[in-house]
Amino acid sequence: MPHYGHDEEQSYTVDYRLSDADRNIHSAWDNSLEPALTVEDGDVVRFECRDAVDRQVDVETTAEDVMDVSFDPVHPLTGPVYVEDAEPGDVLEVELLDLQHKGWGYNLYFPGDMGLGLLPEEFDEPGIHIWDLEGDVGTFVNGIEVPLDPFPGVIGNAPAEAGEHDTLPPRSVGGNMDVKHMTAGSTVYLPVEVEGALFSTGDCHAAQGDGEVCVTGVEAPMFVTARFRVRKDLDIEQPELATSGPFTPTGVDEPMYATTGIDSDLMEATRKATRHMITHLSEHRGLTRGEAYLLCSAAMDLKISEVVDAPNWTVTAYIPESIFPDGEEA
């Protein structure tokens, strides 16, 4: 099997492998689910994860086909894993050792009337790009190449509340956080609310811009390898992480082009910064507005630049120049 992603194979041994067979997949948080696997403190598990919409998209999917993609269910998660000695009030330490994609991915946006994404009112028709993922690079249109730094979009434990819970919103125990810095080499700390933690993961992204603005990153079926430890010496209310990034697409400071959004509402400032970046990419980089929206969701960084100068706040959107074939500022 080809390997793509971070690798510390010599520093660990995989103790268990959890495939993406139906028996290991669930699409809701529910603390009554039977564990797919029981492990001990220090064990390493390799998860096989399906894509976010559970195989409804493949390399032949077109924009017209996106109309038929259902969100019921969404986020097929691999798990849950019961970790021995994990009790409510503890913290589950999840060391992300390795992530491997399978050579392809996609990002898409849905018809505007579905109300999904940051700017649904601007895109009446759906759009999609199928990415060729080769090693650490994903290929977009017009010779644009985006560096890949895979991470699990959903990573979390089962909540204490009984019953089934939607996977779309993130929770205090983790879940659909979409933190793109939870890459291999990072350690994620998750509050434990139920006996055994009941950990699950999925919704993997080969790359993603801050905000996942069109509602998808570069979605990809993937393998996630993680080591589990039970931390009784920690007390946290919501997930935390230790990470080395990368905090720019290439992992080093590099030339960027930025647009700002200024508004009295942070969400509206975010929309404005993104809208201005889409305009820049369509006017100066030869992309359609739909292609620009997809690229922003895969490669744009968002920063809250200012929240102290009332009544307006500033959000800044950044695109790295290095992803374009000429590598030069527009």
N, C-alpha and C positions, 0 to 999 in steps of 0.2 A: 504493500500500500504506500503511495507517495506520502511524504511528510511535508507539511507546510506550517510553519509557525515556530514559536519559541521551543527550545529543546534543552532539557537538562536530564536526558535519559540516564546518564551515568550517576546521577545523584539520587535516584529513587528507583524503586521496583513497584510495578503496578500489582496490587494485591487482588483487585476485583475489576471485572469488566461488566458494565451494564449496557446491553444493547438497546436499540430503539424498537425492539419488538413490542407489540401492542400491550403485552402484560406489564411492561415497564413504563408505560406512557399514561399520563393523566393530564387533564386540561382545566383543572380547578384546584385551588388550595382547599384541603379538607383533612383535618387531623384525625379522621376516622379511617383513612385509607390504610390498607395493609402495606407494610414496607416491602419494597421490591428487593431490598438488600439490607442486611444488618452488618455493621462494621465496628471495629474497636478504635479507640484513640490512637492516632498515628497512621492509620491505614490509608492507602492511596487507591482511588477509584477512577477508572476511565469511563466516562459517560459518552454514549453515542446519542447525539441530539438531532432531531428533525428540524426542518425550517419552521419559521413562525406560523405559516398558514397550513402546516401539516400536509405537504406534498401536493397542494393544489396548483402550485406553480412549478414549471420545469423549464428547460432551456428553449422550448418551442413556444412558450406562452407569449401572447401578443397583448397590446393595449386593449383590444376588443375583448379578449378573454378575461381581463381583470374585472370586468363587469360581473362575472360569475363567481368571483372569489368570495367565499363566505367567512365571516368572523365567528361562526358558530360550529365547532369550537375554534379557538385560537390558542396559540402558545402550547403546543404539545410539550409537556415537561417530562424529562427522564427522572425517575425516582418513584416514591420517596425513599431516601436512605435513612435508616435508623442508626444513630450513633450511640453506642453503649456509654452509659454514665452521664449522658447529657440530660440535664434537668432544667425545669423552668427557673429563670434567673441566671443561668449560665450563659456563656458566649461560645458560639461555635466558630472556631478559627478555620477558614478555608484558604489553603495555600494553593493558588492556581499555578500548576507546574507546566502545563503544555496545552496548546490549542491547535487543532489541525482542521483545516477546511478540506473539502473534497473536490476542489478545482473549479467550482462555479458558484454563483450567487445571483441575487437580483435585488434591485430596489424599485419601488413602484409608488404611485399615488393613486388614490381612489377618486371616483367622480365627486365633484364638489358638493352635490346634494347629500352626500353621506356625512358631511361635516367633519371629516377626519383630516389630521394634519394642521399645520399652523396657518395655511392660507387657502382653505378650501374654496372660498368665494372667488378666487382668481383662476381656478382650473376646473372648468365644467366637465371636461372629458378626462378619463384616466390616462396614465402613462406608465411605462415600464422600461427598464434597461436590464438586460441579462449580462452579467459581468463574467468575463473570462478571468479566473483567478490563477495566476501563475507564480508560484513561490510567494514572495512578499509584495506582489504588485497586482492591482486590479485594473483592467482596461475599460475605459469609458469611450466616448465618441471623440472625433477630431484629434486623435493621438494623445488624449489626456490619460495619464496614468496616476492612479491613487495608491499610495503606500498602504499596505495592509497591516493592521495590528488587531488580531481577532480578540473578541471578548464575549462572554455570555450576557445577553441582554437581561435575562431573568436568572436570578440566583438568590435563593432564599429558603427559609424554614416555614413550616406550617404555623398558622396563627392559632392562638388559644381559643378563639371563638368557634363554636360548633357549626357544622354545616359546610356547604360549598361556598367558596368565595372566588369572585372573578379574578383572573390573572392580570387584567389590564392595568389597574392602578398599583403602584408600589405601596408597600406597607412597612410598619416598624420592624418587621422580621425580614425585610428584603423584598424580593420579587422582581417586578418589571422596572428596575431602576435605570437601565440603559446608561450606566456610567462607563464611558468608553475607555477609562483608564484602569479598568479591572482586567488588565492584560496578563499574559503569562509572566510570572515573576512577582505578581502582586499577591497580597494577602487580604482577604475580606473577613470582617468580623461581624457576625450576625447574632442578634439576641435570640435566645431560646425561650419559647413560650410553652412547649409541650415536651413530654418525656421522649427522649431520643432525637429531638430536634426535627426529624422528618424533613430532610433537606432534598430539594429538587433544583434542576437547572434546565435551561433551554433558550430558545430565541436568540441563537448566536449570530453575531455580526462580524464579518470580515473587516469592515471599516464602518465608521459612522462619524458624522459631524455632530457637534454639540447641538442638543435639542432634538435631533432626529426629525427635522422640521417637516418633511413630507409624509411622515408617520412610519417610514421604514429606513433602516440603515442598509448596508449591503448584507441582506439576509442570506444565510448559508447553512446548509446542514454541516455538522461539525462534530469533532471529538473534543471533549473537555476532560483533562486529567487534573485531579485535585487531591491534596492531602488534608485530612480532617484531624483537628485537635479540639478537645473540650477544655475551655478556659474558665475555671472557677474563680480565678483571681481578677477577672475583669467585670465591670459593671457598666453597660452602655444602654442607652434608650433606643437608638436606631443604628442602622449599619454604619460602619466605619471601615476605612481601608488604608493600607500602606502600599504605595505604588511609586514606581519610577517613570510612569507614563507609558509611552512618549507624550509629551505635552505639546509638541508640534508634529506634523506628519512625518518629518524625517528624523525626529528625535533631537534636533539641534535648532538653535535660533536660525531663522531663515527669512528671506524677504516675503512679505505678505502684502496683499491689497485689502483694504478695510473700508467698510461702510458703517455709518452710525444710524441708530434709531433713537430719537429723542421724544419723550412723551411723559405725561404725568402717570401713566400706567406702565408697569414693567413689561407686561405681556404685549401691549401695543407697541412699545419701544422695540421689543424683539421682532414683532411683525414688520415694523418699518425697516429695521436693519437688514432683515432677510429680503424684503421686497426690493430694497435698494441694491442688494448684492445680485439678485436675479436680473435686475435691469442692467447692471454693470456687465454681467457675464453675457447677456444676450446682445448688448450693444458693442462690446469690445472683444469678446471671445468667440463670436460666431455660433453661439448656442441658441436654440429655441428657448422660450421661457420655460417650457416643460422640462427640457434637458437641464437647464440651469437649476430648476427646483430640485431635481434628482441629485445633481452634483452637490448642491448645498447640503442636502441631507446626508451625503456620504463623506463630505470633506471640509465643511465650513466649521470654524470655531466661533463660539459666541462667548463674550465676556460682559459681565455687568461692570461697566466702567465707572459709574457714579450713581450713588443713591443718597447724597447729602445736600444737594443743591435744589431744594424744593422750589417750585412745585414739579420740576421736570427731572427725569432720570435718563441716563444714557446707557444703551446697550450697543456694543460694537461687534460686527461680524467680520471675520478674517478668512481669506482664501490664500493658500500658499502658491507662490508663483512657480514653484518647482514641479507642480503636477502638469503644467502645460508644456507642449513639445519644445517651445522656444525658451522656456524658463525665464522669460523676461517680463518686466512690469508692463502692464497695459497702459 
